[in-house]
Amino acid sequence: MTVWINGAEHELGEGANVLDALDAMGAPRVGVAVAVDAEVVPRADWASTALAAGSRVEVLTAVQGG
């Protein structure tokens, strides 16, 4: 199925979850926040949050600076 991760199209298998999306883009599993279809997904729910075809996943990394 096709999902959008940080604005780029990715193909993931049926039943894919947030962790699969992170793996598809090579993102770390720490130091990031994830939103699916504009809803923040708590880290504890990443493995159980299924993605649907057309889901929009945003992976955000905190950056410190000034």
PDBQT receptor file of N, H, CA, C and O in Angstrom, charges set to zero:
ATOM      1  N   MET A   1       0.840  -1.177   0.000  1.00  0.00    +0.000 N 
ATOM      2  CA  MET A   1       0.000   0.000   0.000  1.00  0.00    +0.000 C 
ATOM      3  C   MET A   1       0.881   1.235   0.000  1.00  0.00    +0.000 C 
ATOM      4  O   MET A   1       2.022   1.195   0.461  1.00  0.00    +0.000 OA
ATOM      5  N   THR A   2       0.363   2.303  -0.505  1.00  0.00    +0.000 N 
ATOM      6  H   THR A   2      -0.564   2.335  -0.879  1.00  0.00    +0.000 HD
ATOM      7  CA  THR A   2       1.105   3.552  -0.591  1.00  0.00    +0.000 C 
ATOM      8  C   THR A   2       0.761   4.446   0.587  1.00  0.00    +0.000 C 
ATOM      9  O   THR A   2      -0.411   4.694   0.867  1.00  0.00    +0.000 OA
ATOM     10  N   VAL A   3       1.791   4.930   1.279  1.00  0.00    +0.000 N 
ATOM     11  H   VAL A   3       2.744   4.728   1.051  1.00  0.00    +0.000 HD
ATOM     12  CA  VAL A   3       1.627   5.920   2.342  1.00  0.00    +0.000 C 
ATOM     13  C   VAL A   3       2.604   7.054   2.059  1.00  0.00    +0.000 C 
ATOM     14  O   VAL A   3       3.555   6.895   1.293  1.00  0.00    +0.000 OA
ATOM     15  N   TRP A   4       2.361   8.185   2.678  1.00  0.00    +0.000 N 
ATOM     16  H   TRP A   4       1.589   8.314   3.300  1.00  0.00    +0.000 HD
ATOM     17  CA  TRP A   4       3.230   9.351   2.526  1.00  0.00    +0.000 C 
ATOM     18  C   TRP A   4       3.968   9.563   3.831  1.00  0.00    +0.000 C 
ATOM     19  O   TRP A   4       3.347   9.716   4.883  1.00  0.00    +0.000 OA
ATOM     20  N   ILE A   5       5.294   9.573   3.769  1.00  0.00    +0.000 N 
ATOM     21  H   ILE A   5       5.798   9.449   2.915  1.00  0.00    +0.000 HD
ATOM     22  CA  ILE A   5       6.114   9.778   4.958  1.00  0.00    +0.000 C 
ATOM     23  C   ILE A   5       6.947  11.034   4.736  1.00  0.00    +0.000 C 
ATOM     24  O   ILE A   5       7.794  11.083   3.844  1.00  0.00    +0.000 OA
ATOM     25  N   ASN A   6       6.695  12.044   5.557  1.00  0.00    +0.000 N 
ATOM     26  H   ASN A   6       6.007  12.004   6.281  1.00  0.00    +0.000 HD
ATOM     27  CA  ASN A   6       7.370  13.350   5.416  1.00  0.00    +0.000 C 
ATOM     28  C   ASN A   6       7.278  13.861   3.983  1.00  0.00    +0.000 C 
ATOM     29  O   ASN A   6       8.247  14.400   3.447  1.00  0.00    +0.000 OA
ATOM     30  N   GLY A   7       6.117  13.691   3.368  1.00  0.00    +0.000 N 
ATOM     31  H   GLY A   7       5.330  13.254   3.803  1.00  0.00    +0.000 HD
ATOM     32  CA  GLY A   7       5.861  14.230   2.044  1.00  0.00    +0.000 C 
ATOM     33  C   GLY A   7       6.331  13.368   0.890  1.00  0.00    +0.000 C 
ATOM     34  O   GLY A   7       6.110  13.721  -0.268  1.00  0.00    +0.000 OA
ATOM     35  N   ALA A   8       6.973  12.248   1.176  1.00  0.00    +0.000 N 
ATOM     36  H   ALA A   8       7.153  11.962   2.117  1.00  0.00    +0.000 HD
ATOM     37  CA  ALA A   8       7.461  11.361   0.110  1.00  0.00    +0.000 C 
ATOM     38  C   ALA A   8       6.634  10.075   0.097  1.00  0.00    +0.000 C 
ATOM     39  O   ALA A   8       6.255   9.547   1.143  1.00  0.00    +0.000 OA
ATOM     40  N   GLU A   9       6.371   9.599  -1.092  1.00  0.00    +0.000 N 
ATOM     41  H   GLU A   9       6.678  10.028  -1.941  1.00  0.00    +0.000 HD
ATOM     42  CA  GLU A   9       5.581   8.393  -1.265  1.00  0.00    +0.000 C 
ATOM     43  C   GLU A   9       6.426   7.154  -0.962  1.00  0.00    +0.000 C 
ATOM     44  O   GLU A   9       7.560   7.037  -1.425  1.00  0.00    +0.000 OA
ATOM     45  N   HIS A  10       5.860   6.229  -0.175  1.00  0.00    +0.000 N 
ATOM     46  H   HIS A  10       4.938   6.323   0.202  1.00  0.00    +0.000 HD
ATOM     47  CA  HIS A  10       6.530   4.978   0.178  1.00  0.00    +0.000 C 
ATOM     48  C   HIS A  10       5.554   3.830   0.022  1.00  0.00    +0.000 C 
ATOM     49  O   HIS A  10       4.355   3.988   0.253  1.00  0.00    +0.000 OA
ATOM     50  N   GLU A  11       6.067   2.678  -0.370  1.00  0.00    +0.000 N 
ATOM     51  H   GLU A  11       7.040   2.550  -0.557  1.00  0.00    +0.000 HD
ATOM     52  CA  GLU A  11       5.257   1.460  -0.443  1.00  0.00    +0.000 C 
ATOM     53  C   GLU A  11       5.541   0.627   0.800  1.00  0.00    +0.000 C 
ATOM     54  O   GLU A  11       6.689   0.282   1.079  1.00  0.00    +0.000 OA
ATOM     55  N   LEU A  12       4.494   0.308   1.536  1.00  0.00    +0.000 N 
ATOM     56  H   LEU A  12       3.561   0.588   1.310  1.00  0.00    +0.000 HD
ATOM     57  CA  LEU A  12       4.607  -0.545   2.712  1.00  0.00    +0.000 C 
ATOM     58  C   LEU A  12       3.643  -1.710   2.552  1.00  0.00    +0.000 C 
ATOM     59  O   LEU A  12       2.662  -1.613   1.815  1.00  0.00    +0.000 OA
ATOM     60  N   GLY A  13       3.920  -2.795   3.232  1.00  0.00    +0.000 N 
ATOM     61  H   GLY A  13       4.718  -2.874   3.830  1.00  0.00    +0.000 HD
ATOM     62  CA  GLY A  13       3.057  -3.961   3.172  1.00  0.00    +0.000 C 
ATOM     63  C   GLY A  13       1.736  -3.723   3.889  1.00  0.00    +0.000 C 
ATOM     64  O   GLY A  13       1.639  -2.869   4.770  1.00  0.00    +0.000 OA
ATOM     65  N   GLU A  14       0.733  -4.478   3.506  1.00  0.00    +0.000 N 
ATOM     66  H   GLU A  14       0.811  -5.171   2.790  1.00  0.00    +0.000 HD
ATOM     67  CA  GLU A  14      -0.557  -4.399   4.193  1.00  0.00    +0.000 C 
ATOM     68  C   GLU A  14      -0.351  -4.691   5.671  1.00  0.00    +0.000 C 
ATOM     69  O   GLU A  14       0.442  -5.561   6.032  1.00  0.00    +0.000 OA
ATOM     70  N   GLY A  15      -1.053  -3.972   6.517  1.00  0.00    +0.000 N 
ATOM     71  H   GLY A  15      -1.697  -3.265   6.224  1.00  0.00    +0.000 HD
ATOM     72  CA  GLY A  15      -0.921  -4.165   7.958  1.00  0.00    +0.000 C 
ATOM     73  C   GLY A  15       0.268  -3.444   8.561  1.00  0.00    +0.000 C 
ATOM     74  O   GLY A  15       0.604  -3.678   9.722  1.00  0.00    +0.000 OA
ATOM     75  N   ALA A  16       0.911  -2.572   7.798  1.00  0.00    +0.000 N 
ATOM     76  H   ALA A  16       0.638  -2.382   6.855  1.00  0.00    +0.000 HD
ATOM     77  CA  ALA A  16       2.073  -1.839   8.297  1.00  0.00    +0.000 C 
ATOM     78  C   ALA A  16       1.658  -0.922   9.445  1.00  0.00    +0.000 C 
ATOM     79  O   ALA A  16       0.522  -0.452   9.509  1.00  0.00    +0.000 OA
ATOM     80  N   ASN A  17       2.608  -0.682  10.349  1.00  0.00    +0.000 N 
ATOM     81  H   ASN A  17       3.531  -1.064  10.297  1.00  0.00    +0.000 HD
ATOM     82  CA  ASN A  17       2.350   0.210  11.478  1.00  0.00    +0.000 C 
ATOM     83  C   ASN A  17       3.379   1.342  11.483  1.00  0.00    +0.000 C 
ATOM     84  O   ASN A  17       4.196   1.457  10.570  1.00  0.00    +0.000 OA
ATOM     85  N   VAL A  18       3.328   2.163  12.510  1.00  0.00    +0.000 N 
ATOM     86  H   VAL A  18       2.665   2.069  13.253  1.00  0.00    +0.000 HD
ATOM     87  CA  VAL A  18       4.231   3.312  12.608  1.00  0.00    +0.000 C 
ATOM     88  C   VAL A  18       5.692   2.872  12.608  1.00  0.00    +0.000 C 
ATOM     89  O   VAL A  18       6.523   3.520  11.972  1.00  0.00    +0.000 OA
ATOM     90  N   LEU A  19       6.022   1.789  13.304  1.00  0.00    +0.000 N 
ATOM     91  H   LEU A  19       5.347   1.263  13.820  1.00  0.00    +0.000 HD
ATOM     92  CA  LEU A  19       7.411   1.316  13.324  1.00  0.00    +0.000 C 
ATOM     93  C   LEU A  19       7.889   0.939  11.921  1.00  0.00    +0.000 C 
ATOM     94  O   LEU A  19       9.048   1.176  11.581  1.00  0.00    +0.000 OA
ATOM     95  N   ASP A  20       7.017   0.363  11.114  1.00  0.00    +0.000 N 
ATOM     96  H   ASP A  20       6.075   0.171  11.390  1.00  0.00    +0.000 HD
ATOM     97  CA  ASP A  20       7.376   0.031   9.732  1.00  0.00    +0.000 C 
ATOM     98  C   ASP A  20       7.669   1.293   8.934  1.00  0.00    +0.000 C 
ATOM     99  O   ASP A  20       8.572   1.305   8.097  1.00  0.00    +0.000 OA
ATOM    100  N   ALA A  21       6.914   2.350   9.187  1.00  0.00    +0.000 N 
ATOM    101  H   ALA A  21       6.181   2.341   9.867  1.00  0.00    +0.000 HD
ATOM    102  CA  ALA A  21       7.148   3.620   8.496  1.00  0.00    +0.000 C 
ATOM    103  C   ALA A  21       8.506   4.199   8.883  1.00  0.00    +0.000 C 
ATOM    104  O   ALA A  21       9.236   4.697   8.026  1.00  0.00    +0.000 OA
ATOM    105  N   LEU A  22       8.846   4.135  10.171  1.00  0.00    +0.000 N 
ATOM    106  H   LEU A  22       8.253   3.730  10.867  1.00  0.00    +0.000 HD
ATOM    107  CA  LEU A  22      10.156   4.622  10.610  1.00  0.00    +0.000 C 
ATOM    108  C   LEU A  22      11.275   3.829   9.938  1.00  0.00    +0.000 C 
ATOM    109  O   LEU A  22      12.262   4.404   9.479  1.00  0.00    +0.000 OA
ATOM    110  N   ASP A  23      11.117   2.518   9.885  1.00  0.00    +0.000 N 
ATOM    111  H   ASP A  23      10.315   2.051  10.258  1.00  0.00    +0.000 HD
ATOM    112  CA  ASP A  23      12.123   1.674   9.243  1.00  0.00    +0.000 C 
ATOM    113  C   ASP A  23      12.246   2.001   7.759  1.00  0.00    +0.000 C 
ATOM    114  O   ASP A  23      13.352   2.007   7.219  1.00  0.00    +0.000 OA
ATOM    115  N   ALA A  24      11.129   2.273   7.095  1.00  0.00    +0.000 N 
ATOM    116  H   ALA A  24      10.230   2.268   7.534  1.00  0.00    +0.000 HD
ATOM    117  CA  ALA A  24      11.140   2.559   5.654  1.00  0.00    +0.000 C 
ATOM    118  C   ALA A  24      11.944   3.810   5.328  1.00  0.00    +0.000 C 
ATOM    119  O   ALA A  24      12.540   3.912   4.256  1.00  0.00    +0.000 OA
ATOM    120  N   MET A  25      11.955   4.754   6.255  1.00  0.00    +0.000 N 
ATOM    121  H   MET A  25      11.471   4.670   7.125  1.00  0.00    +0.000 HD
ATOM    122  CA  MET A  25      12.709   5.983   5.976  1.00  0.00    +0.000 C 
ATOM    123  C   MET A  25      14.053   6.017   6.694  1.00  0.00    +0.000 C 
ATOM    124  O   MET A  25      14.787   7.001   6.600  1.00  0.00    +0.000 OA
ATOM    125  N   GLY A  26      14.374   4.943   7.409  1.00  0.00    +0.000 N 
ATOM    126  H   GLY A  26      13.778   4.144   7.485  1.00  0.00    +0.000 HD
ATOM    127  CA  GLY A  26      15.660   4.882   8.100  1.00  0.00    +0.000 C 
ATOM    128  C   GLY A  26      15.736   5.794   9.304  1.00  0.00    +0.000 C 
ATOM    129  O   GLY A  26      16.824   6.207   9.705  1.00  0.00    +0.000 OA
ATOM    130  N   ALA A  27      14.591   6.111   9.885  1.00  0.00    +0.000 N 
ATOM    131  H   ALA A  27      13.707   5.775   9.559  1.00  0.00    +0.000 HD
ATOM    132  CA  ALA A  27      14.560   7.006  11.045  1.00  0.00    +0.000 C 
ATOM    133  C   ALA A  27      14.860   6.235  12.320  1.00  0.00    +0.000 C 
ATOM    134  O   ALA A  27      14.538   5.051  12.423  1.00  0.00    +0.000 OA
ATOM    135  N   PRO A  28      15.473   6.896  13.286  1.00  0.00    +0.000 N 
ATOM    136  CA  PRO A  28      15.712   6.243  14.569  1.00  0.00    +0.000 C 
ATOM    137  C   PRO A  28      14.396   6.075  15.325  1.00  0.00    +0.000 C 
ATOM    138  O   PRO A  28      13.400   6.725  15.008  1.00  0.00    +0.000 OA
ATOM    139  N   ARG A  29      14.404   5.214  16.307  1.00  0.00    +0.000 N 
ATOM    140  H   ARG A  29      15.213   4.686  16.565  1.00  0.00    +0.000 HD
ATOM    141  CA  ARG A  29      13.199   5.003  17.110  1.00  0.00    +0.000 C 
ATOM    142  C   ARG A  29      13.232   5.813  18.406  1.00  0.00    +0.000 C 
ATOM    143  O   ARG A  29      12.319   5.719  19.226  1.00  0.00    +0.000 OA
ATOM    144  N   VAL A  30      14.275   6.598  18.583  1.00  0.00    +0.000 N 
ATOM    145  H   VAL A  30      15.017   6.674  17.917  1.00  0.00    +0.000 HD
ATOM    146  CA  VAL A  30      14.377   7.487  19.744  1.00  0.00    +0.000 C 
ATOM    147  C   VAL A  30      14.655   8.899  19.244  1.00  0.00    +0.000 C 
ATOM    148  O   VAL A  30      15.235   9.092  18.176  1.00  0.00    +0.000 OA
ATOM    149  N   GLY A  31      14.234   9.874  20.030  1.00  0.00    +0.000 N 
ATOM    150  H   GLY A  31      13.762   9.717  20.898  1.00  0.00    +0.000 HD
ATOM    151  CA  GLY A  31      14.493  11.264  19.669  1.00  0.00    +0.000 C 
ATOM    152  C   GLY A  31      13.603  11.793  18.566  1.00  0.00    +0.000 C 
ATOM    153  O   GLY A  31      13.905  12.824  17.964  1.00  0.00    +0.000 OA
ATOM    154  N   VAL A  32      12.500  11.096  18.293  1.00  0.00    +0.000 N 
ATOM    155  H   VAL A  32      12.255  10.259  18.782  1.00  0.00    +0.000 HD
ATOM    156  CA  VAL A  32      11.576  11.559  17.260  1.00  0.00    +0.000 C 
ATOM    157  C   VAL A  32      10.147  11.525  17.804  1.00  0.00    +0.000 C 
ATOM    158  O   VAL A  32       9.838  10.816  18.762  1.00  0.00    +0.000 OA
ATOM    159  N   ALA A  33       9.301  12.307  17.168  1.00  0.00    +0.000 N 
ATOM    160  H   ALA A  33       9.552  12.884  16.390  1.00  0.00    +0.000 HD
ATOM    161  CA  ALA A  33       7.863  12.281  17.430  1.00  0.00    +0.000 C 
ATOM    162  C   ALA A  33       7.183  11.929  16.120  1.00  0.00    +0.000 C 
ATOM    163  O   ALA A  33       7.688  12.249  15.043  1.00  0.00    +0.000 OA
ATOM    164  N   VAL A  34       6.031  11.265  16.214  1.00  0.00    +0.000 N 
ATOM    165  H   VAL A  34       5.621  11.005  17.088  1.00  0.00    +0.000 HD
ATOM    166  CA  VAL A  34       5.331  10.814  15.013  1.00  0.00    +0.000 C 
ATOM    167  C   VAL A  34       3.871  11.260  15.060  1.00  0.00    +0.000 C 
ATOM    168  O   VAL A  34       3.208  11.164  16.093  1.00  0.00    +0.000 OA
ATOM    169  N   ALA A  35       3.389  11.748  13.921  1.00  0.00    +0.000 N 
ATOM    170  H   ALA A  35       3.927  11.826  13.082  1.00  0.00    +0.000 HD
ATOM    171  CA  ALA A  35       1.968  12.063  13.757  1.00  0.00    +0.000 C 
ATOM    172  C   ALA A  35       1.474  11.304  12.530  1.00  0.00    +0.000 C 
ATOM    173  O   ALA A  35       2.173  11.207  11.521  1.00  0.00    +0.000 OA
ATOM    174  N   VAL A  36       0.273  10.775  12.631  1.00  0.00    +0.000 N 
ATOM    175  H   VAL A  36      -0.294  10.854  13.450  1.00  0.00    +0.000 HD
ATOM    176  CA  VAL A  36      -0.373  10.102  11.504  1.00  0.00    +0.000 C 
ATOM    177  C   VAL A  36      -1.660  10.853  11.218  1.00  0.00    +0.000 C 
ATOM    178  O   VAL A  36      -2.522  10.995  12.086  1.00  0.00    +0.000 OA
ATOM    179  N   ASP A  37      -1.776  11.328   9.995  1.00  0.00    +0.000 N 
ATOM    180  H   ASP A  37      -1.076  11.213   9.290  1.00  0.00    +0.000 HD
ATOM    181  CA  ASP A  37      -2.945  12.105   9.585  1.00  0.00    +0.000 C 
ATOM    182  C   ASP A  37      -3.240  13.231  10.576  1.00  0.00    +0.000 C 
ATOM    183  O   ASP A  37      -4.380  13.441  10.988  1.00  0.00    +0.000 OA
ATOM    184  N   ALA A  38      -2.173  13.949  10.944  1.00  0.00    +0.000 N 
ATOM    185  H   ALA A  38      -1.247  13.779  10.609  1.00  0.00    +0.000 HD
ATOM    186  CA  ALA A  38      -2.216  15.144  11.789  1.00  0.00    +0.000 C 
ATOM    187  C   ALA A  38      -2.557  14.859  13.248  1.00  0.00    +0.000 C 
ATOM    188  O   ALA A  38      -2.884  15.787  13.988  1.00  0.00    +0.000 OA
ATOM    189  N   GLU A  39      -2.491  13.605  13.680  1.00  0.00    +0.000 N 
ATOM    190  H   GLU A  39      -2.226  12.851  13.079  1.00  0.00    +0.000 HD
ATOM    191  CA  GLU A  39      -2.721  13.242  15.075  1.00  0.00    +0.000 C 
ATOM    192  C   GLU A  39      -1.437  12.648  15.653  1.00  0.00    +0.000 C 
ATOM    193  O   GLU A  39      -0.905  11.676  15.117  1.00  0.00    +0.000 OA
ATOM    194  N   VAL A  40      -0.945  13.226  16.734  1.00  0.00    +0.000 N 
ATOM    195  H   VAL A  40      -1.377  14.015  17.169  1.00  0.00    +0.000 HD
ATOM    196  CA  VAL A  40       0.265  12.713  17.372  1.00  0.00    +0.000 C 
ATOM    197  C   VAL A  40      -0.001  11.307  17.900  1.00  0.00    +0.000 C 
ATOM    198  O   VAL A  40      -1.037  11.039  18.508  1.00  0.00    +0.000 OA
ATOM    199  N   VAL A  41       0.961  10.416  17.652  1.00  0.00    +0.000 N 
ATOM    200  H   VAL A  41       1.803  10.634  17.159  1.00  0.00    +0.000 HD
ATOM    201  CA  VAL A  41       0.849   9.035  18.120  1.00  0.00    +0.000 C 
ATOM    202  C   VAL A  41       1.861   8.840  19.248  1.00  0.00    +0.000 C 
ATOM    203  O   VAL A  41       3.065   8.971  19.024  1.00  0.00    +0.000 OA
ATOM    204  N   PRO A  42       1.388   8.528  20.455  1.00  0.00    +0.000 N 
ATOM    205  CA  PRO A  42       2.325   8.290  21.565  1.00  0.00    +0.000 C 
ATOM    206  C   PRO A  42       3.261   7.120  21.244  1.00  0.00    +0.000 C 
ATOM    207  O   PRO A  42       2.851   6.145  20.614  1.00  0.00    +0.000 OA
ATOM    208  N   ARG A  43       4.494   7.222  21.672  1.00  0.00    +0.000 N 
ATOM    209  H   ARG A  43       4.827   8.014  22.184  1.00  0.00    +0.000 HD
ATOM    210  CA  ARG A  43       5.501   6.189  21.410  1.00  0.00    +0.000 C 
ATOM    211  C   ARG A  43       5.002   4.799  21.812  1.00  0.00    +0.000 C 
ATOM    212  O   ARG A  43       5.271   3.821  21.113  1.00  0.00    +0.000 OA
ATOM    213  N   ALA A  44       4.292   4.705  22.911  1.00  0.00    +0.000 N 
ATOM    214  H   ALA A  44       4.074   5.499  23.479  1.00  0.00    +0.000 HD
ATOM    215  CA  ALA A  44       3.792   3.405  23.378  1.00  0.00    +0.000 C 
ATOM    216  C   ALA A  44       2.810   2.768  22.393  1.00  0.00    +0.000 C 
ATOM    217  O   ALA A  44       2.567   1.563  22.451  1.00  0.00    +0.000 OA
ATOM    218  N   ASP A  45       2.249   3.572  21.495  1.00  0.00    +0.000 N 
ATOM    219  H   ASP A  45       2.447   4.551  21.449  1.00  0.00    +0.000 HD
ATOM    220  CA  ASP A  45       1.263   3.066  20.538  1.00  0.00    +0.000 C 
ATOM    221  C   ASP A  45       1.822   2.826  19.137  1.00  0.00    +0.000 C 
ATOM    222  O   ASP A  45       1.082   2.405  18.248  1.00  0.00    +0.000 OA
ATOM    223  N   TRP A  46       3.100   3.081  18.923  1.00  0.00    +0.000 N 
ATOM    224  H   TRP A  46       3.702   3.424  19.645  1.00  0.00    +0.000 HD
ATOM    225  CA  TRP A  46       3.659   2.961  17.579  1.00  0.00    +0.000 C 
ATOM    226  C   TRP A  46       3.468   1.568  16.987  1.00  0.00    +0.000 C 
ATOM    227  O   TRP A  46       3.092   1.442  15.822  1.00  0.00    +0.000 OA
ATOM    228  N   ALA A  47       3.720   0.534  17.762  1.00  0.00    +0.000 N 
ATOM    229  H   ALA A  47       4.026   0.636  18.708  1.00  0.00    +0.000 HD
ATOM    230  CA  ALA A  47       3.625  -0.832  17.242  1.00  0.00    +0.000 C 
ATOM    231  C   ALA A  47       2.183  -1.233  16.957  1.00  0.00    +0.000 C 
ATOM    232  O   ALA A  47       1.936  -2.089  16.108  1.00  0.00    +0.000 OA
ATOM    233  N   SER A  48       1.241  -0.632  17.650  1.00  0.00    +0.000 N 
ATOM    234  H   SER A  48       1.442   0.064  18.340  1.00  0.00    +0.000 HD
ATOM    235  CA  SER A  48      -0.161  -1.024  17.482  1.00  0.00    +0.000 C 
ATOM    236  C   SER A  48      -0.959  -0.068  16.606  1.00  0.00    +0.000 C 
ATOM    237  O   SER A  48      -2.146  -0.296  16.372  1.00  0.00    +0.000 OA
ATOM    238  N   THR A  49      -0.328   1.000  16.117  1.00  0.00    +0.000 N 
ATOM    239  H   THR A  49       0.636   1.185  16.307  1.00  0.00    +0.000 HD
ATOM    240  CA  THR A  49      -1.038   1.955  15.262  1.00  0.00    +0.000 C 
ATOM    241  C   THR A  49      -0.863   1.559  13.806  1.00  0.00    +0.000 C 
ATOM    242  O   THR A  49       0.188   1.774  13.204  1.00  0.00    +0.000 OA
ATOM    243  N   ALA A  50      -1.919   0.974  13.257  1.00  0.00    +0.000 N 
ATOM    244  H   ALA A  50      -2.774   0.799  13.746  1.00  0.00    +0.000 HD
ATOM    245  CA  ALA A  50      -1.889   0.518  11.866  1.00  0.00    +0.000 C 
ATOM    246  C   ALA A  50      -2.045   1.704  10.915  1.00  0.00    +0.000 C 
ATOM    247  O   ALA A  50      -2.749   2.671  11.207  1.00  0.00    +0.000 OA
ATOM    248  N   LEU A  51      -1.380   1.605   9.794  1.00  0.00    +0.000 N 
ATOM    249  H   LEU A  51      -0.808   0.819   9.557  1.00  0.00    +0.000 HD
ATOM    250  CA  LEU A  51      -1.502   2.618   8.745  1.00  0.00    +0.000 C 
ATOM    251  C   LEU A  51      -2.443   2.106   7.667  1.00  0.00    +0.000 C 
ATOM    252  O   LEU A  51      -2.549   0.901   7.435  1.00  0.00    +0.000 OA
ATOM    253  N   ALA A  52      -3.116   3.026   7.020  1.00  0.00    +0.000 N 
ATOM    254  H   ALA A  52      -3.031   4.004   7.208  1.00  0.00    +0.000 HD
ATOM    255  CA  ALA A  52      -4.007   2.687   5.915  1.00  0.00    +0.000 C 
ATOM    256  C   ALA A  52      -3.422   3.269   4.634  1.00  0.00    +0.000 C 
ATOM    257  O   ALA A  52      -2.594   4.178   4.675  1.00  0.00    +0.000 OA
ATOM    258  N   ALA A  53      -3.855   2.742   3.510  1.00  0.00    +0.000 N 
ATOM    259  H   ALA A  53      -4.527   2.003   3.477  1.00  0.00    +0.000 HD
ATOM    260  CA  ALA A  53      -3.410   3.296   2.226  1.00  0.00    +0.000 C 
ATOM    261  C   ALA A  53      -3.733   4.788   2.217  1.00  0.00    +0.000 C 
ATOM    262  O   ALA A  53      -4.848   5.193   2.546  1.00  0.00    +0.000 OA
ATOM    263  N   GLY A  54      -2.754   5.593   1.840  1.00  0.00    +0.000 N 
ATOM    264  H   GLY A  54      -1.848   5.264   1.572  1.00  0.00    +0.000 HD
ATOM    265  CA  GLY A  54      -2.939   7.032   1.773  1.00  0.00    +0.000 C 
ATOM    266  C   GLY A  54      -2.654   7.766   3.070  1.00  0.00    +0.000 C 
ATOM    267  O   GLY A  54      -2.762   8.992   3.118  1.00  0.00    +0.000 OA
ATOM    268  N   SER A  55      -2.291   7.040   4.130  1.00  0.00    +0.000 N 
ATOM    269  H   SER A  55      -2.203   6.045   4.091  1.00  0.00    +0.000 HD
ATOM    270  CA  SER A  55      -1.967   7.697   5.406  1.00  0.00    +0.000 C 
ATOM    271  C   SER A  55      -0.819   8.674   5.191  1.00  0.00    +0.000 C 
ATOM    272  O   SER A  55       0.068   8.450   4.367  1.00  0.00    +0.000 OA
ATOM    273  N   ARG A  56      -0.859   9.761   5.951  1.00  0.00    +0.000 N 
ATOM    274  H   ARG A  56      -1.580   9.943   6.620  1.00  0.00    +0.000 HD
ATOM    275  CA  ARG A  56       0.211  10.737   5.913  1.00  0.00    +0.000 C 
ATOM    276  C   ARG A  56       0.921  10.718   7.264  1.00  0.00    +0.000 C 
ATOM    277  O   ARG A  56       0.354  11.075   8.297  1.00  0.00    +0.000 OA
ATOM    278  N   VAL A  57       2.178  10.291   7.220  1.00  0.00    +0.000 N 
ATOM    279  H   VAL A  57       2.639  10.001   6.382  1.00  0.00    +0.000 HD
ATOM    280  CA  VAL A  57       2.980  10.138   8.430  1.00  0.00    +0.000 C 
ATOM    281  C   VAL A  57       4.022  11.248   8.453  1.00  0.00    +0.000 C 
ATOM    282  O   VAL A  57       4.732  11.467   7.471  1.00  0.00    +0.000 OA
ATOM    283  N   GLU A  58       4.105  11.936   9.564  1.00  0.00    +0.000 N 
ATOM    284  H   GLU A  58       3.528  11.759  10.361  1.00  0.00    +0.000 HD
ATOM    285  CA  GLU A  58       5.125  12.963   9.738  1.00  0.00    +0.000 C 
ATOM    286  C   GLU A  58       6.033  12.534  10.881  1.00  0.00    +0.000 C 
ATOM    287  O   GLU A  58       5.567  12.255  11.985  1.00  0.00    +0.000 OA
ATOM    288  N   VAL A  59       7.322  12.483  10.610  1.00  0.00    +0.000 N 
ATOM    289  H   VAL A  59       7.701  12.710   9.713  1.00  0.00    +0.000 HD
ATOM    290  CA  VAL A  59       8.322  12.127  11.624  1.00  0.00    +0.000 C 
ATOM    291  C   VAL A  59       9.123  13.390  11.903  1.00  0.00    +0.000 C 
ATOM    292  O   VAL A  59       9.738  13.962  11.004  1.00  0.00    +0.000 OA
ATOM    293  N   LEU A  60       9.106  13.812  13.152  1.00  0.00    +0.000 N 
ATOM    294  H   LEU A  60       8.606  13.348  13.882  1.00  0.00    +0.000 HD
ATOM    295  CA  LEU A  60       9.741  15.064  13.540  1.00  0.00    +0.000 C 
ATOM    296  C   LEU A  60      10.871  14.808  14.520  1.00  0.00    +0.000 C 
ATOM    297  O   LEU A  60      10.752  13.980  15.423  1.00  0.00    +0.000 OA
ATOM    298  N   THR A  61      11.965  15.526  14.333  1.00  0.00    +0.000 N 
ATOM    299  H   THR A  61      12.062  16.199  13.599  1.00  0.00    +0.000 HD
ATOM    300  CA  THR A  61      13.113  15.422  15.211  1.00  0.00    +0.000 C 
ATOM    301  C   THR A  61      13.281  16.751  15.940  1.00  0.00    +0.000 C 
ATOM    302  O   THR A  61      13.240  17.813  15.320  1.00  0.00    +0.000 OA
ATOM    303  N   ALA A  62      13.465  16.690  17.230  1.00  0.00    +0.000 N 
ATOM    304  H   ALA A  62      13.498  15.826  17.733  1.00  0.00    +0.000 HD
ATOM    305  CA  ALA A  62      13.683  17.913  18.008  1.00  0.00    +0.000 C 
ATOM    306  C   ALA A  62      15.071  18.458  17.698  1.00  0.00    +0.000 C 
ATOM    307  O   ALA A  62      16.043  17.706  17.633  1.00  0.00    +0.000 OA
ATOM    308  N   VAL A  63      15.153  19.756  17.511  1.00  0.00    +0.000 N 
ATOM    309  H   VAL A  63      14.363  20.367  17.564  1.00  0.00    +0.000 HD
ATOM    310  CA  VAL A  63      16.425  20.417  17.233  1.00  0.00    +0.000 C 
ATOM    311  C   VAL A  63      16.591  21.547  18.232  1.00  0.00    +0.000 C 
ATOM    312  O   VAL A  63      15.683  22.355  18.428  1.00  0.00    +0.000 OA
ATOM    313  N   GLN A  64      17.748  21.597  18.857  1.00  0.00    +0.000 N 
ATOM    314  H   GLN A  64      18.486  20.941  18.698  1.00  0.00    +0.000 HD
ATOM    315  CA  GLN A  64      18.024  22.633  19.823  1.00  0.00    +0.000 C 
ATOM    316  C   GLN A  64      18.872  23.714  19.182  1.00  0.00    +0.000 C 
ATOM    317  O   GLN A  64      19.776  23.421  18.399  1.00  0.00    +0.000 OA
ATOM    318  N   GLY A  65      18.592  24.918  19.500  1.00  0.00    +0.000 N 
ATOM    319  H   GLY A  65      17.857  25.156  20.136  1.00  0.00    +0.000 HD
ATOM    320  CA  GLY A  65      19.391  26.003  18.948  1.00  0.00    +0.000 C 
ATOM    321  C   GLY A  65      18.810  27.337  19.345  1.00  0.00    +0.000 C 
ATOM    322  O   GLY A  65      17.849  27.411  20.110  1.00  0.00    +0.000 OA
ATOM    323  N   GLY A  66      19.393  28.375  18.827  1.00  0.00    +0.000 N 
ATOM    324  H   GLY A  66      20.174  28.315  18.205  1.00  0.00    +0.000 HD
ATOM    325  CA  GLY A  66      18.883  29.669  19.227  1.00  0.00    +0.000 C 
ATOM    326  C   GLY A  66      19.253  30.747  18.288  1.00  0.00    +0.000 C 
ATOM    327  O   GLY A  66      18.887  31.903  18.501  1.00  0.00    +0.000 OA
TER     328      GLY A  66
